[in-house]
Amino acid sequence: MIDFQQQKVLFLGDVHGNEHWTEQVLELLDYEFIYQVGDFGINNSETFRPMIQGWLVINNAHMVAIPGNHENYPLLHSWPINEHGFHVEPGNDRIWYATRGNVWTHCGYKIAALGGAFSIDRGFRKEGKSWWPEETITEEDYEALVDNMLDAGWDNVDLFLSHDIPAGTQPAPRGFANLPQALEDESLRQRLILTKAVMHAAPKLLIHGHWHINMTSRFFGPDFTTECWGLNCDGFPGNFTETLDFPGLMASFDVE
């Protein structure tokens, strides 16, 4: 179990390997730590991830990315997993990628991550080239989260980081409208697994991407309420939310 201690934190939405946009965002403030919530840019680019690594080194900063759906999962899975449960690409060791269901702490606050989502644009992509079956959330991912929380001795978490949004949030996301029913059904199927994970983890705050819309919503559990923040994608306002005091942010959700 690792406990990150950096207090100046950036939460970053989908960037899709957009080097110019991501570099602009990183230069806005002197962040110590970045959490990125999927569709980061795990692909064959020879410049994107090294650019991020270089910025992180120069600024003595670190990043944790929660993989999304538009990621090269065979490439990700070829990278070793460190002792804390994160994939780390050789040569770009300032960027850690959370395995599904991984848990850790930041300034003492409990965090869980469950990435992945269903690509509604598979029909325009080529399997093994621009989309990969490993993108979707599975029951095994949910079980990994349950096991990791059990090993940590946790009944709940403070912050949940995901790419997709759990089914049942109010209001529902509006980013992708009028999908064919088959796509709606497949998207809902794996979002229901994410719902199970959130029900188990009972977080105070959930931050996600995927829907390409900046939004707030709520998830109502049987004895808890989760505030959900959705981040927009690269090139649009609302792609990131900054905090220069991570403990202060999380303390604002504490219940006396």
URNORTA-V327705 format. One record per residue. N is the residue number from 1. SS is DSSP state (H for helix, E for strand, C for the rest). BURIAL is b if it has 16 or more other ideal C-beta (glycine too) atoms within 10 Angstrom, else e. Layout:
# URNORTA-V327705
n->N ss->SS burial->BURIAL
n->N ss->SS burial->BURIAL
This chain:
# URNORTA-V327705
n->1 ss->C burial->e
n->2 ss->C burial->e
n->3 ss->E burial->e
n->4 ss->E burial->b
n->5 ss->C burial->e
n->6 ss->C burial->e
n->7 ss->C burial->b
n->8 ss->C burial->b
n->9 ss->E burial->b
n->10 ss->E burial->b
n->11 ss->E burial->b
n->12 ss->E burial->b
n->13 ss->C burial->b
n->14 ss->C burial->b
n->15 ss->C burial->b
n->16 ss->C burial->b
n->17 ss->C burial->b
n->18 ss->C burial->b
n->19 ss->H burial->b
n->20 ss->H burial->e
n->21 ss->H burial->b
n->22 ss->H burial->b
n->23 ss->H burial->e
n->24 ss->H burial->e
n->25 ss->H burial->b
n->26 ss->H burial->b
n->27 ss->C burial->e
n->28 ss->C burial->e
n->29 ss->C burial->e
n->30 ss->C burial->e
n->31 ss->C burial->b
n->32 ss->C burial->b
n->33 ss->E burial->b
n->34 ss->E burial->b
n->35 ss->E burial->b
n->36 ss->E burial->b
n->37 ss->C burial->b
n->38 ss->C burial->b
n->39 ss->C burial->b
n->40 ss->C burial->b
n->41 ss->C burial->b
n->42 ss->C burial->b
n->43 ss->C burial->e
n->44 ss->C burial->e
n->45 ss->C burial->e
n->46 ss->C burial->e
n->47 ss->C burial->e
n->48 ss->H burial->b
n->49 ss->H burial->b
n->50 ss->H burial->e
n->51 ss->H burial->b
n->52 ss->H burial->b
n->53 ss->H burial->b
n->54 ss->H burial->e
n->55 ss->H burial->b
n->56 ss->H burial->b
n->57 ss->H burial->e
n->58 ss->H burial->e
n->59 ss->C burial->e
n->60 ss->C burial->e
n->61 ss->C burial->b
n->62 ss->E burial->b
n->63 ss->E burial->b
n->64 ss->E burial->b
n->65 ss->E burial->b
n->66 ss->C burial->b
n->67 ss->C burial->b
n->68 ss->C burial->b
n->69 ss->C burial->b
n->70 ss->C burial->b
n->71 ss->C burial->b
n->72 ss->C burial->b
n->73 ss->H burial->b
n->74 ss->H burial->e
n->75 ss->H burial->e
n->76 ss->H burial->b
n->77 ss->H burial->e
n->78 ss->C burial->e
n->79 ss->C burial->e
n->80 ss->C burial->e
n->81 ss->E burial->e
n->82 ss->C burial->e
n->83 ss->C burial->e
n->84 ss->C burial->e
n->85 ss->C burial->b
n->86 ss->E burial->b
n->87 ss->E burial->b
n->88 ss->E burial->b
n->89 ss->C burial->b
n->90 ss->C burial->e
n->91 ss->C burial->e
n->92 ss->C burial->b
n->93 ss->C burial->e
n->94 ss->C burial->b
n->95 ss->E burial->b
n->96 ss->E burial->b
n->97 ss->E burial->b
n->98 ss->E burial->b
n->99 ss->C burial->b
n->100 ss->C burial->b
n->101 ss->C burial->b
n->102 ss->C burial->b
n->103 ss->E burial->b
n->104 ss->E burial->b
n->105 ss->E burial->b
n->106 ss->E burial->b
n->107 ss->C burial->b
n->108 ss->C burial->e
n->109 ss->E burial->b
n->110 ss->E burial->b
n->111 ss->E burial->b
n->112 ss->E burial->b
n->113 ss->E burial->b
n->114 ss->E burial->b
n->115 ss->C burial->b
n->116 ss->C burial->b
n->117 ss->C burial->b
n->118 ss->C burial->b
n->119 ss->C burial->b
n->120 ss->C burial->e
n->121 ss->C burial->e
n->122 ss->H burial->b
n->123 ss->H burial->e
n->124 ss->H burial->e
n->125 ss->C burial->e
n->126 ss->C burial->e
n->127 ss->E burial->e
n->128 ss->C burial->e
n->129 ss->C burial->e
n->130 ss->C burial->e
n->131 ss->E burial->b
n->132 ss->C burial->b
n->133 ss->H burial->e
n->134 ss->H burial->b
n->135 ss->H burial->b
n->136 ss->C burial->b
n->137 ss->C burial->b
n->138 ss->C burial->e
n->139 ss->H burial->e
n->140 ss->H burial->e
n->141 ss->H burial->b
n->142 ss->H burial->b
n->143 ss->H burial->e
n->144 ss->H burial->b
n->145 ss->H burial->b
n->146 ss->H burial->e
n->147 ss->H burial->e
n->148 ss->H burial->b
n->149 ss->H burial->b
n->150 ss->H burial->e
n->151 ss->H burial->e
n->152 ss->H burial->e
n->153 ss->C burial->e
n->154 ss->C burial->b
n->155 ss->C burial->e
n->156 ss->C burial->e
n->157 ss->C burial->b
n->158 ss->C burial->b
n->159 ss->E burial->b
n->160 ss->E burial->b
n->161 ss->E burial->b
n->162 ss->E burial->b
n->163 ss->C burial->b
n->164 ss->C burial->b
n->165 ss->C burial->b
n->166 ss->C burial->b
n->167 ss->C burial->b
n->168 ss->C burial->b
n->169 ss->C burial->b
n->170 ss->E burial->e
n->171 ss->C burial->e
n->172 ss->C burial->e
n->173 ss->C burial->b
n->174 ss->C burial->e
n->175 ss->C burial->e
n->176 ss->C burial->e
n->177 ss->C burial->e
n->178 ss->C burial->e
n->179 ss->C burial->e
n->180 ss->C burial->e
n->181 ss->H burial->e
n->182 ss->H burial->e
n->183 ss->H burial->b
n->184 ss->H burial->e
n->185 ss->H burial->e
n->186 ss->H burial->b
n->187 ss->H burial->b
n->188 ss->H burial->e
n->189 ss->H burial->e
n->190 ss->H burial->b
n->191 ss->H burial->b
n->192 ss->H burial->e
n->193 ss->H burial->b
n->194 ss->H burial->b
n->195 ss->H burial->b
n->196 ss->H burial->b
n->197 ss->H burial->b
n->198 ss->H burial->b
n->199 ss->H burial->b
n->200 ss->H burial->b
n->201 ss->H burial->b
n->202 ss->C burial->b
n->203 ss->C burial->b
n->204 ss->C burial->b
n->205 ss->E burial->b
n->206 ss->E burial->b
n->207 ss->E burial->b
n->208 ss->E burial->b
n->209 ss->C burial->b
n->210 ss->C burial->b
n->211 ss->C burial->b
n->212 ss->C burial->b
n->213 ss->C burial->b
n->214 ss->C burial->b
n->215 ss->E burial->b
n->216 ss->E burial->e
n->217 ss->E burial->b
n->218 ss->E burial->e
n->219 ss->E burial->b
n->220 ss->E burial->e
n->221 ss->C burial->b
n->222 ss->C burial->e
n->223 ss->C burial->e
n->224 ss->C burial->e
n->225 ss->E burial->e
n->226 ss->E burial->b
n->227 ss->E burial->e
n->228 ss->E burial->b
n->229 ss->E burial->b
n->230 ss->E burial->b
n->231 ss->C burial->b
n->232 ss->C burial->b
n->233 ss->C burial->b
n->234 ss->C burial->b
n->235 ss->C burial->e
n->236 ss->C burial->e
n->237 ss->C burial->e
n->238 ss->C burial->e
n->239 ss->C burial->b
n->240 ss->E burial->b
n->241 ss->E burial->b
n->242 ss->E burial->e
n->243 ss->E burial->b
n->244 ss->C burial->e
n->245 ss->C burial->e
n->246 ss->H burial->b
n->247 ss->H burial->e
n->248 ss->H burial->e
n->249 ss->H burial->b
n->250 ss->H burial->b
n->251 ss->H burial->e
n->252 ss->C burial->e
n->253 ss->C burial->e
n->254 ss->C burial->e
n->255 ss->C burial->e
n->256 ss->C burial->e
